[in-house]
Amino acid sequence: MRLPIIKLLTEFIEEKDSDYVLETIETLEALTELPSLKDEELDVIGELISNMYGAIEVANSIQQGTPKKDAMNQFMQRVLGSIDK
């Protein structure tokens, strides 16, 4: 996951709506069904999808009243904690 991407997507969600990101995720997930995709292409799509889900989670946390910086830090701590296990 890339924090700058999540930050940008979170700002996009704040300006627009999370539905745009959710529809993009659905589109990317559909693309993964193409049998002709190479592994590195699937990796890129997977990374984009995970960043988008992360941004949605951060945006939801912000909407519930968590300050933006704290929401980002809490999310990244959870991600790093899950990697260490």
Accessible surface in RSA format (square Angstrom, percent):
REM  Atomic radii and reference values for relative SASA: ProtOr
REM  Chains: A
REM  Algorithm: Lee & Richards
REM  Probe-radius: 1.40
REM  Slices: 20
REM RES _ NUM      All-atoms   Total-Side   Main-Chain    Non-polar    All polar
REM                ABS   REL    ABS   REL    ABS   REL    ABS   REL    ABS   REL
RES MET A   1    82.87  42.9  34.13  22.6  48.74 116.0  34.13  29.0  48.74  64.6
RES ARG A   2   134.86  56.6 131.94  67.3   2.92   7.0  39.24  53.6  95.62  58.0
RES LEU A   3    70.41  39.2  67.52  48.3   2.88   7.2  67.52  47.4   2.88   7.8
RES PRO A   4    86.40  63.0  74.92  68.3  11.48  41.7  80.72  66.6   5.68  35.3
RES ILE A   5    59.35  33.8  58.12  43.3   1.22   2.9  59.35  42.7   0.00   0.0
RES ILE A   6     0.00   0.0   0.00   0.0   0.00   0.0   0.00   0.0   0.00   0.0
RES LYS A   7   101.78  49.7 101.68  62.4   0.11   0.3  44.61  40.2  57.17  60.9
RES LEU A   8   118.87  66.2 116.99  83.7   1.88   4.7 118.35  83.1   0.52   1.4
RES LEU A   9    29.86  16.6  29.86  21.4   0.00   0.0  29.86  21.0   0.00   0.0
RES THR A  10     0.48   0.3   0.48   0.5   0.00   0.0   0.48   0.6   0.00   0.0
RES GLU A  11    56.56  32.5  56.16  42.5   0.40   0.9  15.41  29.8  41.15  33.6
RES PHE A  12    72.35  36.2  68.90  42.7   3.45   9.0  71.57  43.4   0.78   2.2
RES ILE A  13     6.64   3.8   1.92   1.4   4.72  11.4   1.92   1.4   4.72  12.8
RES GLU A  14    84.83  48.7  49.29  37.3  35.54  84.6  38.50  74.5  46.33  37.8
RES GLU A  15   137.21  78.8 100.97  76.4  36.24  86.3  42.84  82.9  94.37  77.0
RES LYS A  16   117.11  57.1  88.78  54.5  28.32  67.4  37.97  34.2  79.14  84.3
RES ASP A  17    64.62  45.3  60.74  60.5   3.88   9.2  16.39  38.6  48.23  48.1
RES SER A  18    31.16  26.3  28.68  38.3   2.49   5.7   5.22  11.1  25.95  36.3
RES ASP A  19    80.49  56.4  80.05  79.7   0.44   1.0  18.78  44.2  61.72  61.6
RES TYR A  20   120.68  56.3 117.09  66.6   3.59   9.3  72.91  54.8  47.77  58.9
RES VAL A  21     5.06   3.3   3.51   3.2   1.54   3.7   5.06   4.4   0.00   0.0
RES LEU A  22    68.03  37.9  67.36  48.2   0.67   1.7  67.36  47.3   0.67   1.8
RES GLU A  23   107.33  61.6 105.44  79.8   1.89   4.5  37.52  72.6  69.81  57.0
RES THR A  24    56.58  40.2  52.58  53.3   4.00   9.5  31.89  42.8  24.69  37.3
RES ILE A  25     2.41   1.4   2.41   1.8   0.00   0.0   2.41   1.7   0.00   0.0
RES GLU A  26   113.87  65.4 106.94  80.9   6.93  16.5  36.97  71.5  76.90  62.8
RES THR A  27    81.21  57.8  75.84  76.9   5.37  12.8  55.93  75.1  25.28  38.2
RES LEU A  28    21.74  12.1  21.74  15.6   0.00   0.0  21.74  15.3   0.00   0.0
RES GLU A  29    71.05  40.8  68.21  51.6   2.84   6.8  28.54  55.2  42.51  34.7
RES ALA A  30    65.37  60.1  50.12  77.3  15.25  34.7  56.99  80.3   8.38  22.2
RES LEU A  31    73.97  41.2  72.61  51.9   1.36   3.4  73.97  51.9   0.00   0.0
RES THR A  32    45.85  32.6  30.97  31.4  14.88  35.5  20.83  28.0  25.02  37.8
RES GLU A  33   139.10  79.9 117.44  88.8  21.67  51.6  48.19  93.2  90.91  74.2
RES LEU A  34    86.90  48.4  80.70  57.7   6.20  15.6  81.61  57.3   5.30  14.3
RES PRO A  35   132.25  96.4  95.01  86.6  37.24 135.4 107.09  88.4  25.16 156.4
RES SER A  36    95.15  80.4  65.43  87.3  29.72  68.5  55.50 118.2  39.65  55.5
RES LEU A  37    39.04  21.7  23.20  16.6  15.84  39.8  23.56  16.5  15.48  41.7
RES LYS A  38   128.13  62.5 121.57  74.6   6.56  15.6  71.81  64.6  56.32  60.0
RES ASP A  39   109.01  76.4 103.88 103.4   5.13  12.1  28.95  68.1  80.06  79.8
RES GLU A  40   106.93  61.4 105.12  79.5   1.81   4.3  56.98 110.2  49.95  40.8
RES GLU A  41    72.89  41.8  69.27  52.4   3.62   8.6  28.46  55.0  44.43  36.3
RES LEU A  42    63.82  35.5  58.06  41.5   5.76  14.5  58.33  41.0   5.48  14.8
RES ASP A  43    99.50  69.7  88.48  88.1  11.03  26.1  29.55  69.6  69.95  69.8
RES VAL A  44    90.46  59.5  87.78  79.5   2.67   6.4  90.41  78.6   0.04   0.1
RES ILE A  45    19.01  10.8  19.01  14.2   0.00   0.0  19.01  13.7   0.00   0.0
RES GLY A  46    33.76  41.6   0.00   N/A  33.76  41.6  28.89  79.3   4.87  10.9
RES GLU A  47    68.86  39.5  65.13  49.3   3.73   8.9  34.12  66.0  34.75  28.4
RES LEU A  48    66.90  37.3  66.71  47.7   0.18   0.5  66.75  46.9   0.14   0.4
RES ILE A  49    21.82  12.4  21.82  16.3   0.00   0.0  21.82  15.7   0.00   0.0
RES SER A  50    33.17  28.0  29.66  39.6   3.51   8.1  29.97  63.8   3.20   4.5
RES ASN A  51     0.42   0.3   0.42   0.4   0.00   0.0   0.00   0.0   0.42   0.4
RES MET A  52    21.26  11.0  21.26  14.1   0.00   0.0  21.26  18.1   0.00   0.0
RES TYR A  53   103.57  48.4  99.86  56.8   3.71   9.7  74.83  56.2  28.74  35.4
RES GLY A  54     1.55   1.9   0.00   N/A   1.55   1.9   1.24   3.4   0.32   0.7
RES ALA A  55     0.00   0.0   0.00   0.0   0.00   0.0   0.00   0.0   0.00   0.0
RES ILE A  56    20.05  11.4  19.96  14.9   0.09   0.2  20.01  14.4   0.04   0.1
RES GLU A  57    75.66  43.4  71.78  54.3   3.89   9.3  31.03  60.0  44.63  36.4
RES VAL A  58     1.24   0.8   0.02   0.0   1.22   2.9   1.24   1.1   0.00   0.0
RES ALA A  59     2.78   2.6   2.14   3.3   0.64   1.5   2.40   3.4   0.37   1.0
RES ASN A  60    67.00  46.2  66.12  63.9   0.88   2.1  15.53  37.4  51.48  49.8
RES SER A  61    27.08  22.9  24.24  32.3   2.85   6.6  18.83  40.1   8.26  11.6
RES ILE A  62    36.18  20.6  27.73  20.7   8.45  20.4  27.73  20.0   8.45  22.9
RES GLN A  63   137.79  77.1  99.94  73.0  37.85  90.1  43.01  91.6  94.78  71.9
RES GLN A  64   156.55  87.5 116.88  85.4  39.68  94.5  44.81  95.4 111.75  84.8
RES GLY A  65    61.37  75.7   0.00   N/A  61.37  75.7  36.28  99.6  25.09  56.2
RES THR A  66    33.24  23.6  26.77  27.1   6.47  15.4   7.73  10.4  25.50  38.6
RES PRO A  67    82.96  60.5  71.41  65.1  11.56  42.0  82.96  68.5   0.00   0.0
RES LYS A  68    74.49  36.3  67.55  41.4   6.94  16.5  45.93  41.3  28.56  30.4
RES LYS A  69   157.38  76.8 149.45  91.7   7.93  18.9  98.11  88.3  59.27  63.1
RES ASP A  70    62.76  44.0  61.57  61.3   1.19   2.8   7.80  18.4  54.95  54.8
RES ALA A  71     2.40   2.2   0.00   0.0   2.40   5.5   0.30   0.4   2.10   5.6
RES MET A  72    13.71   7.1  13.43   8.9   0.28   0.7  13.62  11.6   0.08   0.1
RES ASN A  73    65.81  45.4  63.90  61.8   1.91   4.6  14.82  35.7  50.99  49.3
RES GLN A  74    84.99  47.5  82.66  60.4   2.32   5.5  28.70  61.1  56.28  42.7
RES PHE A  75    10.49   5.2  10.44   6.5   0.05   0.1  10.44   6.3   0.05   0.1
RES MET A  76    32.02  16.6  32.02  21.2   0.00   0.0  32.02  27.2   0.00   0.0
RES GLN A  77   124.30  69.5 114.95  84.0   9.35  22.3  39.56  84.2  84.74  64.3
RES ARG A  78   126.34  53.0 113.86  58.0  12.48  29.7  78.45 107.2  47.89  29.0
RES VAL A  79    23.48  15.4  20.86  18.9   2.61   6.3  23.47  20.4   0.01   0.0
RES LEU A  80    99.42  55.4  99.31  71.0   0.11   0.3  99.31  69.7   0.11   0.3
RES GLY A  81    27.32  33.7   0.00   N/A  27.32  33.7  26.10  71.6   1.21   2.7
RES SER A  82    76.60  64.7  55.12  73.6  21.48  49.5  43.86  93.4  32.74  45.9
RES ILE A  83   121.60  69.2  97.32  72.5  24.28  58.5 103.85  74.8  17.75  48.2
RES ASP A  84   124.96  87.5  88.18  87.8  36.78  87.0  32.18  75.7  92.77  92.5
RES LYS A  85   208.69 101.8 145.86  89.5  62.83 149.6 120.06 108.1  88.63  94.4
END  Absolute sums over single chains surface
CHAIN  1 A     5841.1       5009.2        831.9       3363.5       2477.7
END  Absolute sums over all chains
TOTAL          5841.1       5009.2        831.9       3363.5       2477.7
